[in-house]
């Protein structure tokens, strides 16, 4: 049962091909701007995640050594979850904000209407 391999290959290759073989210069600029926005967002997100990792690791690890409640209740898994949650949140929030800001900057409105 299933899809025959010839038909599957035809559908898979047909979906990948561009209906317009030659993109217009305006379309190429838009694609390049989108790619640059994404790369800029990833870079900014990685920087924010690294900063958040250090900023959350230092107090978490210090508290687990000095605060009696934290020493008793936060095992290694809990410490890792606290640190990684802060890093992941910082990455996605910063990447999202950067990509949206870059997209707004690249948006061109037609003011003739």
N, C-alpha and C positions, 0 to 999 in steps of 0.2 A: 504494500500500500504506500501511498505517498505520491509525490510529484516526480514524474520521470526526469532524469538528469538533464536531458536536452532542453526540456521546457523550463526547468529551474534555471539553467544557465542562461537561456534567452531572456527570462524575466529579470534575473540579477544584472546582466549586462545592459539590458534596456533601461533599467532604472538609473544606472550610473552615467549614462551618456547624456550630454547636454543637448537639449533640443535645438539650441542655437550654437553651431560649431564655433563661431567667432564672436566673442563678446565685444560689446561696444566699449570705447574708452571710458565712458561714464560708469558703466557697470564694473569695469576693471578697477576704477578708482574706489567705488563703493566696496568691492570685495576686499581690496587692500586696506582700506580704512577700517573695515570690520575686523580683519585679521590683526591689524596693529592695536586696535582697542582691546582685543582679547589678550594679546601678549602683554600689553601694558597692565591690564587687570591682574594677570597671573603674577607678574613681577611685583606689583604693589601688594597683592595678597600674601605672597611668600615672605616679603619683608615684614608685614604686619604679624604674620604667624610666628616668625622667628622672635620678634620682640615680645609677643604675647607669651610665647613659651618660656622665655627667660623670666618675664615679669610674673608669671604664675608659678613657675617652678621654685624660685627662690623662697617666697613666703610659705609655700606648701611644704617643701622639704624642711625648712627651718621650724615650722609649727609642729611637724611630726616628730621632731627631736626634742622640742622644748615644752610644748603644751601637753599637759597630761591627758586631756580628753582626746586630742588628735593622736597622741601616741597609742592610746588604747583602742581607738575606733577606726583609724585610717590605715588599712594595710597597703601593700604595694600597688594592688590593682586600683584602689580608690585614689591613690596619689596620681597614678598614671591617667586615670579618667579625668581628674580635675585639670591636670596640665593639658591633656589633649583636647578637652572640650573648649578650653580657652583659646587654644591655637586654632582649632577648626573654625570656631565662631569668628575669630579675627580674620582668618583667611577669606571666608565666604562674604562677610560683611564688607571688607575692604575691596575685594575683587568686584563685587556687585556695584558698589558705589563708583569705583574707577571706570568700569565699563559703561555705566549709565552716563557718567560725566563726559566721557570721551564720545559717546554716541550723540549726546546733545551738542557737543562742540562740532561734530561733523555733519549735523543735520543742516540741510539747506532748504529753506522755505521759498516758495515762489510767491513773491509779494506783488505780482501783477494782478492777482485776482481780488 
